[in-house]
């Protein structure tokens, strides 16, 4: 028997954070998720470096006996680079990242894990957490000081005991090798998902959505509806029996890269990094392969594009004589924001090059921003970027589903605005006879 992956990766900055420090990679043999830490100065770089060191393992199918050695070597190499960066750049002191990597060889799955991101497997309708959090509260659970329910709400639940780039010395990884069974559905997730969405709801979503893309989108949507105080990143992957796949129904083998690793966050330091893994992270292939006659665009961005990095990228394009190609790439991008009081889809990127705007209105929807709940309005204050019109329309659909309850409420007369005589308040300074002393 042989198996294949069918996968979907998604990442969102969330409602509270200003930049995305998560990164993820999904390919035909490899799944990677990293949740960076160290603040805006380093978390996104840390997760991108981890992805960059691991991504080359997806190029060729490894031998089953080599799975853990390959994964361990790549992770330790990422750790070493993070420590070097922290030592040489004061702005990056303290940067680090969690990391889960799942590498397939035939029907064998090798996995390494460090930090508090999680891997789950859905088998016969039951969700199993495969990884153990490397956190202080999990340690308290392990020694019997806390129950799992108490740990979920403990004020120190985000204190991580192990991470890449955190300290010098040996990298303490959890490793395992297991059999891949057709019919299983794997979920890799940052704490931006399971920190706000219950295991029951995650199980229900994984069970009800057969399509991996729809399932991943819904998990992100659930986290956003729950407030999304952190970046949220997921990879949904089905294990398929190759022998049962009909002709023309083979899963895509094009890698999907999301989060910080899909942006050009590393452009400002690329001169010293082109030969290193961080440079490779900035040059990973986008999720959509170029057509044979199509000029290859710059790597696609699925998260917010940082203004300074974008400016640096465009300057480099101009100097290289590639301004036309750079502008052509911007026309493949879309973002959603408020304009004239309604949810609006723009074509391009939300930046300017001097006086030149790199976007224009593609179409305005009929969704009144005032009809949205506060957390959805907050999300509109920063453009939500997407790499295709189809993806942008999916975001609009989410906003539309959020607006309907508010619109319905507005159509119902509010009794508190014009109380009837029977609803008139009784003066509080005139006690009834029964209240008299």
C-alpha positions in Angstrom: 0.0 0.0 0.0 1.2 3.5 -0.7 -0.3 6.8 0.6 -0.3 10.5 -0.4 -0.9 13.8 1.4 -3.8 16.1 0.5 -3.2 19.3 2.4 -4.2 22.9 2.9 -2.3 25.6 4.9 -3.8 28.8 6.2 -2.5 31.7 8.4 -4.1 34.9 9.7 -2.6 37.7 11.8 -5.6 37.7 14.0 -7.5 40.6 15.4 -5.2 42.0 18.0 -1.6 41.5 16.7 -0.1 43.8 14.2 2.2 41.3 12.4 2.2 37.6 11.8 5.0 35.7 13.6 3.6 32.2 12.5 5.0 30.3 9.5 3.9 27.1 7.8 4.8 24.9 4.9 2.8 22.0 3.4 4.1 19.8 0.6 3.8 16.2 -0.7 6.2 14.8 1.8 6.5 17.5 4.5 4.4 19.5 6.9 5.9 22.2 9.1 4.4 24.7 11.5 6.4 27.3 13.5 5.1 29.9 15.9 7.8 32.6 16.4 8.4 34.6 19.5 10.6 37.6 20.4 8.3 40.5 19.4 8.0 42.2 16.1 11.8 42.4 15.9 12.3 38.7 15.7 9.4 36.3 15.9 8.6 36.3 12.2 12.3 35.9 11.3 12.6 32.9 13.7 9.6 31.0 12.3 10.8 31.8 8.7 14.3 30.4 9.5 12.8 27.2 10.8 10.7 26.7 7.7 13.7 27.5 5.5 15.9 24.8 7.0 13.2 22.2 6.9 11.6 22.9 3.4 14.5 21.2 1.4 13.5 17.9 3.0 10.4 17.9 0.8 12.4 17.7 -2.4 12.9 14.0 -2.5 11.3 11.1 -0.7 13.7 10.1 2.2 14.3 6.6 3.4 12.1 5.5 6.3 15.2 4.9 8.5 16.4 8.4 7.9 13.3 10.4 8.9 14.2 11.4 12.4 17.9 12.0 11.6 17.0 14.3 8.7 14.4 16.2 10.7 16.7 16.5 13.7 19.6 17.8 11.6 17.4 20.5 9.9 15.9 21.7 13.2 19.3 21.8 15.0 20.7 23.8 12.0 17.8 26.2 12.3 18.5 26.5 16.1 22.2 27.3 15.4 21.3 30.0 12.9 18.9 31.6 15.4 21.5 31.6 18.1 24.0 33.2 15.7 21.5 35.9 14.8 20.6 36.6 18.4 24.3 37.0 19.3 25.2 39.3 16.4 22.1 41.5 16.1 21.0 43.2 19.3 17.5 43.8 17.8 17.0 40.0 17.5 18.1 39.1 21.1 15.8 36.5 22.5 14.1 35.5 19.3 12.8 31.9 19.1 10.1 29.7 17.7 8.1 26.6 18.3 8.3 23.9 15.6 6.4 20.8 14.5 7.6 19.0 11.4 6.0 15.8 9.9 8.0 14.1 7.2 6.6 11.1 5.2 8.5 8.2 3.6 6.1 5.6 2.1 3.6 4.9 4.8 5.9 6.0 7.6 5.6 9.4 9.3 8.5 10.9 11.3 7.7 13.8 13.6 9.8 16.2 15.7 8.2 18.7 18.0 9.3 21.5 20.4 7.2 24.2 22.1 3.5 24.5 22.5 2.2 24.3 18.9 0.2 21.0 18.5 -0.4 18.1 16.2 -3.7 16.2 16.3 -5.0 13.3 14.3 -8.7 12.6 13.7 -9.2 8.8 13.5 -12.7 7.3 13.2 -14.4 10.4 14.4 -12.2 10.8 17.5 -9.6 13.6 17.8 -6.3 12.6 19.5 -3.6 15.1 20.5 -0.3 13.6 19.3 2.1 16.2 20.8 2.7 17.2 24.4 3.0 20.9 25.2 6.4 22.0 26.5 4.9 24.5 28.9 5.1 25.2 32.6 1.4 24.3 33.1 1.8 21.0 31.2 4.6 20.2 33.6 2.3 20.9 36.5 -0.3 18.6 34.9 2.3 15.9 34.5 3.3 15.9 38.2 -0.3 16.1 39.3 -0.4 19.7 40.5 -3.1 20.7 38.0 -5.9 19.0 36.1 -6.0 19.4 32.3 -9.1 21.6 32.7 -7.3 23.9 35.2 -4.3 24.1 32.8 -6.5 25.4 30.0 -7.3 28.6 32.0 -4.1 29.0 34.0 -2.5 32.5 33.8 0.9 31.0 33.0 -0.3 28.6 30.3 1.8 30.4 27.7 5.1 30.0 29.5 7.2 27.8 27.2 9.9 25.7 28.6 11.5 24.6 25.3 11.9 26.3 22.0 14.3 26.8 19.1 16.7 29.7 19.6 15.7 30.1 23.2 19.0 29.1 24.9 22.4 27.7 24.0 23.0 24.0 24.3 21.3 20.8 23.1 17.9 21.1 21.4 15.5 18.9 23.3 13.1 17.5 20.7 10.2 15.1 21.1 10.5 12.6 18.2 8.4 9.7 17.0 7.8 7.5 14.0 4.3 6.1 13.3 2.3 4.5 10.5 0.2 6.6 8.2 -3.3 5.1 7.8 -5.6 6.1 5.0 -8.6 7.9 6.2 -6.7 9.8 9.0 -6.9 13.6 9.0 -4.0 15.4 10.6 -4.1 18.9 12.0 -1.1 21.1 12.9 -2.1 24.3 14.7 -0.6 27.2 16.6 -2.1 28.2 19.9 -4.0 30.9 18.1 -6.5 28.2 17.3 -6.8 25.8 20.2 -6.3 28.7 22.7 -9.7 30.1 21.8 -11.6 27.2 20.0 -12.6 24.2 22.0 -11.5 20.7 21.2 -15.1 19.7 20.6 -15.6 22.4 18.0 -12.3 21.6 16.3 -13.4 17.9 16.1 -16.8 18.9 14.7 -15.2 21.1 12.1 -12.6 18.4 11.0 -15.4 15.9 10.8 -18.0 17.9 8.9 -15.8 19.6 6.2 -14.6 16.9 3.7 -12.6 19.4 1.6 -9.3 20.3 3.3 -9.3 23.9 2.0 -12.8 24.5 3.3 -11.9 22.9 6.6 -8.8 25.0 7.0 -10.7 28.2 6.1 -13.4 27.4 8.7 -10.9 26.8 11.5 -9.4 30.2 10.8 -12.9 31.7 10.7 -13.7 30.1 14.1 -10.6 31.6 15.7 -11.4 35.0 14.3 -15.0 34.8 15.6 -13.6 33.9 19.0 -11.6 37.1 19.1 -8.2 35.8 17.7 -5.9 37.6 20.2 -2.9 35.8 18.7 -1.8 34.8 15.2 -3.6 31.7 14.0 -2.1 29.1 11.7 -3.4 25.6 10.6 -2.4 22.8 8.3 -5.1 20.2 7.5 -3.8 17.1 5.8 -5.7 13.9 4.7 -3.9 10.6 4.4 -5.0 9.0 1.0 -4.7 5.5 -0.3 -2.9 6.0 -3.6 -4.5 2.8 -5.0 -8.0 4.2 -4.5 -7.5 7.5 -6.3 -9.1 7.7 -9.7 -7.3 9.1 -12.7 -7.4 12.8 -12.7 -8.1 13.0 -9.0 -4.5 13.0 -7.7 -3.9 15.6 -5.0 -1.8 18.6 -5.8 1.9 18.4 -5.0 2.5 22.2 -5.2 3.8 23.4 -1.8 1.8 25.9 0.2 3.7 28.5 2.2 1.8 30.8 4.6 2.5 33.3 7.3 5.8 35.1 7.8 7.7 32.7 5.6 5.5 33.8 2.6 6.4 37.5 3.0 9.6 39.4 2.3 10.3 40.2 5.9 14.0 39.3 5.5 14.6 41.7 2.6 16.4 44.3 4.7 19.1 41.8 5.8 19.2 39.7 2.7 22.7 41.0 1.6 24.2 39.0 4.4 21.8 36.1 4.2 21.5 35.0 0.6 23.7 32.0 1.2 21.9 31.1 4.4 18.6 29.4 5.2 16.9 32.7 6.0 17.5 33.9 2.5 16.0 30.7 1.2 12.9 31.4 3.3 12.4 34.6 1.5 12.7 32.9 -1.8 10.5 29.9 -1.3 8.2 29.1 -4.2 4.6 30.5 -3.9 1.7 28.1 -3.5 0.7 28.5 -7.2 3.1 27.3 -9.8 3.8 29.6 -12.8 2.4 28.7 -16.2 5.0 27.7 -18.8 4.9 31.0 -20.6 4.3 33.2 -17.5 7.0 35.3 -16.0 7.6 34.0 -12.5 6.2 36.5 -9.9 7.8 37.4 -6.6 6.8 35.1 -3.7 3.2 35.6 -2.8 2.2 37.1 0.5 -0.6 35.7 2.5 -0.2 37.9 5.6 0.1 41.6 5.9 3.0 43.2 3.9 5.2 45.3 6.0 5.7 48.8 4.5 9.5 49.0 4.9 10.1 45.5 3.5 7.9 46.3 0.5 9.7 49.5 -0.2 13.0 47.7 -0.1 11.7 45.0 -2.4 10.4 47.5 -4.9 13.7 49.5 -4.9 15.6 46.2 -5.6 13.2 45.5 -8.4 13.8 49.0 -9.9 17.5 48.6 -9.7 17.3 45.2 -11.4 15.2 46.5 -14.2 12.3 44.5 -13.0 9.8 47.2 -12.1 7.3 46.0 -14.8 7.4 42.5 -13.4 7.0 43.8 -9.9 4.0 45.9 -10.8 2.5 42.9 -12.7 2.8 40.8 -9.6 0.9 43.4 -7.6 -2.1 43.0 -10.0 -2.4 39.4 -8.9 -3.0 40.4 -5.3 -6.2 41.6 -3.6 -7.1 42.9 -0.2 -10.2 43.7 1.8 -10.8 46.9 3.7 -13.4 49.6 4.5 -14.2 52.2 1.9 -17.1 54.6 1.9 -18.7 52.7 4.8 -18.8 49.3 3.1 -16.6 46.3 2.9 -14.6 46.7 -0.3 -12.3 44.5 -2.4 -9.2 46.2 -3.8 -6.9 44.9 -6.5 -3.2 45.3 -5.8 -1.4 45.8 -2.5 -2.2 48.4 0.2 1.0 50.5 -0.3 2.2 53.5 -2.3 5.4 54.1 -4.2 5.9 57.8 -3.7 2.7 59.4 -5.1 1.7 56.2 -7.0 -0.9 53.9 -5.4 -0.3 50.2 -6.0 -4.0 49.4 -5.7 -7.5 50.4 -6.9 -11.0 49.4 -6.1 -12.0 46.1 -7.7 -15.6 46.2 -6.4 -17.6 47.4 -3.4 -19.9 45.0 -1.7 -23.3 45.7 -0.2 -22.0 44.9 3.4 -22.5 47.9 5.6 -19.5 48.1 8.0 -21.9 49.5 10.7 -23.8 46.2 10.6 -20.7 44.2 11.6 -19.8 43.2 15.2 -17.0 45.2 16.8 -14.3 42.5 16.4 -15.1 42.3 12.7 -14.9 46.1 12.4 -11.5 46.0 14.2 -10.3 43.5 11.6 -11.2 45.9 8.8 -8.9 48.6 10.3 -6.0 46.8 8.7 -6.3 45.4 5.1 -6.7 41.7 4.9 -4.5 40.6 2.0 -5.1 37.6 -0.2 -3.3 36.0 -3.3 -6.4 35.6 -5.5 -9.8 37.1 -6.1 -11.3 33.7 -5.1 -9.6 33.9 -1.7 -10.7 37.6 -1.3 -14.3 36.6 -2.1 -14.1 33.9 0.6 -13.1 36.6 3.2 -16.0 38.7 2.0 -18.3 35.8 2.5 -17.1 35.5 6.1 -17.9 39.2 6.7 -21.3 38.8 5.1 -22.1 35.9 7.4 -21.2 38.1 10.4 -23.3 41.0 9.2 -26.6 39.2 8.8 -27.4 39.0 12.5 -26.8 42.7 12.9 -28.9 43.6 9.9 -31.7 41.5 11.2 -31.5 43.3 14.5 -31.6 46.7 12.9 -34.8 45.7 11.0 -36.6 44.9 14.4 -37.9 48.0 16.2 -35.9 48.6 19.4 -38.5 48.8 22.2 -36.0 50.7 24.4 -36.0 53.7 22.1 -39.7 54.5 22.4 -41.2 52.7 25.5 -44.9 52.3 25.6 -46.8 53.9 28.6 -46.8 50.5 30.3 -43.0 50.4 30.1 -42.5 53.9 31.5 -40.1 53.7 34.5 -41.5 54.2 38.0 -39.7 57.1 39.8 -37.2 55.5 42.1 -37.6 58.3 44.7 -41.3 57.5 45.3 -41.5 54.2 47.2 -44.6 52.1 46.9 -46.8 51.5 50.0 -45.2 48.1 50.5 -41.7 49.8 50.6 -42.8 52.5 53.1 -41.3 52.1 56.6 
